[in-house]
Every structure is written in C-alpha cells, then in structure tokens.
Amino acid sequence: MLNFGNKIMKVEFSSEVNPTIILYFIFIKKFLGTALISEFLYTKGKAALLKIFIFVSVFNICFAHIEMGEQCDWTGSGLEMSGGKWTGELRGITSVYLRCFQGRVSWVYPRGGLRVLLRLGSTGKDFTGCLKVNPSFAGARIFTEEKKMLKELYSPNDGFSVKLSRCFHSRDGQVALYVEAAALSSATFFPKYLAEFSYDLESVSPNSYDPQEKCKPCGPEELMRAFCTNDLVVNGFIEAIHQEDNLDESEIIVRADRFLKYSSFEMEYVTKNDISNGKNNIDLSISIMTPKICQPKPGSGRFVFMARKRFDEYSLVCAPRWDDWKQLVLDEKQKGNSHCVLNY
C-alpha cells in the first residue's frame, strides 16, 4: 500500500526499472511538478520509487550548482527555493559558463560564491575583456582568478566610481571571475541585494597576448579600418588624463570640435542638442578609455580619435595626429583603395 496525499492505493510492484523511465521521471520532476510524479509512482510501484529517488538524489547533489546560462547572459539567485518561499539555505559555489563577446550576469540575493567562466565560443581564442557593474551593485565583490591567487577587480568599497570599467585578459582562452557574496550579520535577514554586471570581450591573436599591443601606433591599413568600422571618430585635442592606481585603464578627456564620420554618438548628440546633421562643428568633452600600461600623456597638437563603444563608454582604438591622418586620406583618395569614404 502506498500513500499519495489523502489517498491510499494498492499498486503492483515491478522488479526492474528501465533507465529511460528514470530519465523521464527527472524531467517530470523538474518541469511538470509533483502531481504528475504521484500519478507516475502510482502506476510503476515501489521498486520504481526506491530506485528513482536514489538516482535523482545523486543527480541533484552532483549537478545542482553547475549552470550553463544562456550562452551570453545568466540570471540566478543565491538562495534556494522551497514552496515559493525563501529558505535561507546557502548554495555554496555556483559555476556558470558563458561564451559570448558581450553579456550580463545578474545575481539576486548573493550568498556563497559564483564562479563565471568566460570564453569566446569554442574557438579557444585569447581575448581582453572588461566588466562594468550596475550602479546598484551590492552585496558582493568580484575577483579574477590568477595563478594561485585571487585579484580583486571590484568592491563596492574600493573608492572608485561604478562608471569605470574593470579590465582583464585571458589565459589559455578563458577567464574565471569569482563573485564572493558579503557575509551577513544576521542569519535570518536576507536583504535583496543585486550583484549585476555586464562584460565585453575582444579577441586577440591566440596564445600571443601582449599587453603592449594596444599601445603601438596604428599603421595605414589599421587607421582606415578603424575609421570605417568604429563608433566614434572626432577631431580634437587632449584636455586631461585621469589615472587611478587600482584600475587597469586611464581616462583621456578629449576636447572634440568636429565629427569626422556619422555615427551613433553623433546621432545622439545631434538629437540631444536639436541641431541639423550637416553641422559637424562641435565643442564638447568626451571621455575615452585606454590601457594604463600605455602611459598616455597630455600632448599638444590636434589628433583624430577613433574609438569603439563598450557599455556606455568609449575605448580608444587609434589616435593619429591630424596632419598625418590628413596626408593619409589625400594619398588614399588618389589610389582609390579605401574601405569607405574617408574624411579629415
């Protein structure tokens, strides 16, 4: 006799359980709920009950804390659920695997730890990357896993603006971020903290990452490609440079006075200031980020700044002097080999 809720039913026992039935039961348990489980056990008997619950228990223990996400994004909670209510049970360390150039990780009620492994698909390519936390980020710190140590990448109390990006580079085609939840003062109080950040990855040559690579001046082909493909191209000069000891990037404040290529930045600027697209002359300060290892310094003279959008900021790609860029444009117009219509 088996007791299912308020009913006592007589069932026939089967001596063997097909593995297919076990897998079928797991899917029922996860997706269809307990009502169908009771019906299943009613039809299959006591032997199925014993063997299936042993199998499912082992399955849950082994795999409950391994999550693939949706390739680019992951959303989850640090607390276990029970009957639609928070139980307060610690989850330990949850592993998440993401494989996109860009994405977001959102962890509500952070408890224990979250290990996020970033890769560029299945290519195994090395990459540089940056993350930027949600302005409301709370309840956790973020580290990168280095050789035999953790390097702090972000903490709500590190004294730096949440507007700044935190950057890193891959080893053997991957980066492991460790998100450590803050300890709570009360075992019964669970504040609804949100540890959320976006990430952006950029591929580099496999197994040949050189931190100085981004510091080298762009050649003619690189300059033309950067002009044609990037999100911001302006003419101007360096107004100031800000550097923070705990960050891997420096902030270049550019005083821009002319758009050289129509872009999403110009469209936003034109819309915000209610001016016609034909008026390319401007006067505004733009923040552009560059690796600190490049040691940018204020310099006199005019430059052409080419940058790609990353999160809601811009990352420097090339910055030739205006005179050099003008000469390159004139030469390429005679050859007719440019990738797009160049402008100086």
N, C-alpha and C positions, 0 to 999 in steps of 0.2 A: 504494500500500500504506500502511495506517495501523496504528500500533502501539497497542493498547489493553491495558495491563497486560502479561500474559505471552502475549497472542495477537496474531498478525499477520494482518490480514484484508484481503481485496480488496473494495473498495467502488466503486460507481458514483457519479460526480460529477454534481451538479446545477448548472446555470448560474445559477439565480435562487433567492433565499430570500424567502419571504413574510414580511412584518413580523409576522404572527401567530405564526409559528414562532419568531421572535426572542423575543417576549414569553413564549411558552411555555417556552422554554429558561431564561429568567431565573427563572421560578417553580420550575422543576425544580432549578436550581442552588441556590436559597435554601432550599427546603423539603424536597426529596426526596434530595439528596445526589449524589455523583459516580457511583454505579453506574448510575443511570438516564441520566446525561449520556453515559457511554460508549456505551450502547445507542442513544441518540438520534443521536450522531455517526456511529455505525456505519451507520445507515440513511439519513442525509442527505448525508454526503460531505464532501469537502474544502472546497468553496465555503461550505457552512454553517459549517464550523469556523472559517474565516478571518473571515467577516463577523460571526458571532455573538460571537466573542471580542473583536473591536474594539468592538462595540456595548456589551457588558457591561462592558468596562474603563472606557469613558467614563461609563456609568451609575453604576458604583461610585464613581468619583472625584467626581462631581457630588453624589451623594445620600447617601453613607455617613455623613455627620456631621449629617444632619437627621432628627430623630426626633420623632414626634407624641406619644409616650407613650400612656396610656390615658385621655386627657381630664382625669383628676384626678391620677393618680399616674404616676411614672416611676421605673424601676429600670434601672441600667446599670453598666458597668464602664469605667474609664479605660484599660484595656489591651486590645489586640487578641488574638483567639484564633487559634491555629493547631494543628490536630490535637489539640485538647483541652488544649493546654499554653499557658502564658503566654509570649508572645514578647518582652514588654518594649517593644513599639513604641509611640511616642507617638501619641495620637489627635488632637492639635490642639484645636480648639474644637468642641464638640458643641452644636447648637441643639435645644432641647426646647420644645414648645408645649403649654400646659395651659389648660383652660377651665372650671374648677370653682370653687365657693365655698371648698371645702376639699380638701386632698390632701396627698400626701407625695412627696418626691424622695429617692431612695436611690442613692448613687454609691459603689460599692466600688472600691478601688484608684484613687483620684482621680489623674489625670495630665492635664496640659494645662489646659483650661478647659471650663466648662459654662455655657451661656447659656440661662436659663429664662425664657420669655416667658409671663406670666400675664395672662389675660383672663377676663371673665365671659361665657362662651359667645360668641355672635356679636352680642350686644346693643350693644357699644361703650360701655356704661355706665362711668362713672368709679367708683372704689372706694378705700377704705382697706384696708390689709392688714397682717398681722403674720406673722412666722415664728418658730418655736421649734425649736432644734436638738436632736437626740438627745443624751442625756448622754454618749454615747461618740463624739460627733463628733470627727474628727481628720483631719489631712492636707490641709486646705483653709481658705480664707477666703471670706466672702460679701460681695458689694458690690451696691449698686443703681446702675444707670446713670442718672446725672443729665446735665444739659446740659454736654457737653464734659468730663465728668469721671466718675470712679467714687467713690462714697461708701461707706466701709466700714460694713457692717451687723453683721458678726460675725467675730471672730477667736478661736481657742482661747486666745490670749494677751492678750486685751483686759482681763483682770482682773475681768470681771463674771460673775455666776452664769449657768450654762446654763439655769436655771429661768426667767429673764426672757425676755420676748418682744422681738423687734426689729421695729419697725413702719415703714411706708412708705405712700405714696399714689400713685395712678396719674396718668399724663399721657396725655391723648387715649385713655383707656380701656384702658391697658395698663401693665404694669411689667416691666422686664427686670432679672432678677437674674443677676449674674455670679459663678460659683463658681470661684475660682482655686486650683488644686492647689499644694501646697507643693513647693518644689524638694527633690529627694532628694540625699543626699550621695554615694550610690553608684549607678552606672548598672546594676548587676547585682542590687541588693537592692530588693525590692518589698514593703514592709510592707502588710499587709492593713488599711489604714485604711478607715473608713467615714464618708463625709460625707453625713449624712442629716438632713433637717429636714421639719417639717410647716408648712403655710401655711393661713391663714384670711383670707378676703376679705369685705368688707361693702360693698354698693353705696351710692353717694351720688348726688345729683342730677347728671345728665350735664352736663359742661362748667361746673360751678359749684361745684367743691370749695372749701370754706372751712375752713381749719384750725381756726377758732374755732367752727365749727358745733356741735361736740360739747361746747363749754363753756357754751352757752346753757341756762338753766333750762328744764326740760320744762313744756309747757303742760298744761292739764287732760286733753285727749284723749291726748296723748303719755304722761302718767302712767298713765292707765287701761290703755292698750295695753301699756305696759311691765310693769305689774303682772301682766297676764293672760298675757303671752307669754314672759317671760324666765325664766331658770333659777334665779335666786336672788332672794328678797325677804325681807329681815330688818330688824328694828328694832334700833337701837343708836347708838353714837356713835364719833367718830373718835379712835382711840387714838394713832396716829402716822402720819407721812408720810415715805417714803423717796424720795429723788431721786438719780439718777446722771447725771453730765454727758454721758456718751456715749450715753445711751438717750433715746428719744422718749416714754417713759412714766414716770409716777410711780406708786409703790406706796402705796396707802392701807391702813393696818391698822385694821380695824373691830372694835370690841368689840361683838359681837352678843349680844342677850339674849332674842330671840323670833323665831320663824319666823312670817311673816305669810301665807305660801302654801306648800302642799305642793309639793315639787319634788324633783328628783333629788339635790340637795345634802342636803335634809332626810332623804331616804330613806337615803342613805349614812351620815349622821350617826347616825340612829336605829339602823341596823343595827350600826354600829361600837360604839355605846355601850350597846346592849341595853336600850333604853327603849321605852315604848309611843308610838305615833304621836300620841296625844292630848296628850302633854306637850310643848307648844310652847316653854316657857321653857328657855333655854339660857344658857351662859356660855362663849363661845369667841372666839378671834381669827380673823378671816377677811381674807385678802389680796385686795384688789380693785385692778385697774389702771385708770388713766385717763391721757389725753394730758397730757404735761408742759406743753404750751402753755397748758393751762387753769389752771396755777399753783395747785393745790389747797393749802389751808392748814388747819391744825388749827383746829377751831371748837368752841365749847361748845354744848351742847344735843343733842337727840335727832333722828335722821334716819331715813328709810326708804331703805335701799339696794337698788336694783334693778339686777341685773347679768346678762349673758349669759355662758354658759360658752364659753371659747375655749381649745382644747387642754386642759390640766388646771388652768386658772386662770380667773378671772372678770374681765370687762371692764365697767366702770361704764356704765350707760345713763341712769339718773335717780337723784337723791338729794334728794327734797324734805324739808323739815323735818317732823317728825312731827305737829306741831299743824296745819300746812297740809294735810297728807295726810288727817288725821282729818276735818277740815272738808269736804274734797272728797268723801270717802266718804259722810258723812252727807247731803250735798246730793244726790249721785247716787242714793243709795238711795231718796230721796223721788221723784226723777224716774223711776227705773227704767230708765235708759238705758245702764247699764254693760255692758261686753263680757263680764264674768264676775262671780262673787261676790267683791266687794271686802272687804278686812279691814284693820283698823288696830290 
